[in-house]
Amino acid sequence: GTFSKTVTNPSCARKTPISRKIKKGAPVRHIQELLGHESLETTQLYTRVEISDLKKVIEVLTRDGEVEFESYLHDYVKELQLHRYSRGYQDGAQRVLTLFFSHLREKGVEDIRSVTEEHLASFLRFLQQRQTKYGRPMALWTQSHYISMLRRLFAFLDKRSVILRNPAEHIRAPKAK
């Protein structure tokens, strides 16, 4: 027969749900208050480091620039799929962001975390000078759409704590005069 391990230790029964809350992002200080611990060190006993989490951290820290851009793009498109964005929107985001990453590389930027407002402004100037396949300037609506996609990407990266500061937070899309 199969032996089933049950939790009989009250400390384990308490640690497991608390460890899950911490893993999901609950601040340790809040957990400290909730549990009534005087010392933060006591609360930190509830934080377990899992091998899969360490592997993710190591993967992020050892990515090179080219892999990093594409990896974040892949993660972002998966997020769009999860939220049921249309296939057309996903493809558009992939095209726009690939163009943006190419622009960043031309400017010598290899790490998504080092993108600044100036890099975004430079991309906007690039879009303003870019011509369509018919030889006309890119429409303002299209430029606005591209900037909107950048804002969403950086909000996604910010939410996941990939970047310390969102460079797209205050960038404004062009408007007709």
Order of alpha helices (4+ residues) and beta strands (2+ residues): alpha-alpha-alpha-alpha-alpha-alpha-alpha-alpha
